[in-house]
Amino acid sequence: MNQTTIQIDDETKRRMEQLAAWYGLPNQRHVTAILQTAVAQLHTIEAARRTLSDSDFVGFLAEIYRPIN
């Protein structure tokens, strides 16, 4: 694993801390875990956008973002 320095503004930091709390991630590792999760999800969405038809892609997004009961 490579270590990289990044700058995170206050609002992004707040949102990452909220996501970490929602996911139950430990405080000292939440930045890495949140970034890994975000990149994985964005990669999945972009790969689907590039390979699915428009209607299939909309269905894919609906499945990913379906309401939590």
N, C-alpha and C positions, 0 to 999 in steps of 0.2 A: 504494500500500500504506500502511495506517495503522500507526503504532507504538503498541503498547499495553503497559503495564506489568502484569505478573502476578507472583504469588508462587507458587513451586513448593517443596513440601517436599522433604526430603532423599531420601526413597524414590522419589518421582516423578522427581526429577532423575537418580537412579541408573538408573532404568528407561529414561528418555529417552536417557541416554548409552549404555546397552546397545543400545537400538534403533538409535541412530545408528551404532554399531559394526557391528551386523548388516547395516545397509543401506549401509555404506561412505560415510556422509555426513561432510562436513568439520566439524570441531569448531566453528568460529565460526558456522556456519549451521544446526547440527543442531536447535536448539530450534524454529525456524520450520518447517523441513522435517518434523520429527516431528509438530508440531501440525497442519500442513496435511494430512499423510497420515492422522492419526487422525481429523480432522474429515471428510475425504473418505470414509473407510471407515465411520465411524459413520453418516454421511448415507446412504450406499448401503444399509447394513443396515436403517436405519429406514424408508427409502423402500420397500424390499422387504417389510418387516413389514406396512406399511400397505396394500400392494397385492396381495400374494400370499395364496393360501389357506394355512391352517396347514401342510398337508402339503408344498405347494410351497416354503414358507418354510424348513421343516426341510431340504429338499433343497438349497436355496440356501445355507444355512449349512454344510451338509456339504461343498459344493463350495468355499466360501471357506476353510474350516478343514480341508481334507483333509491327511492326513499328507504330509510332504515325504520323498521317498525318497532 
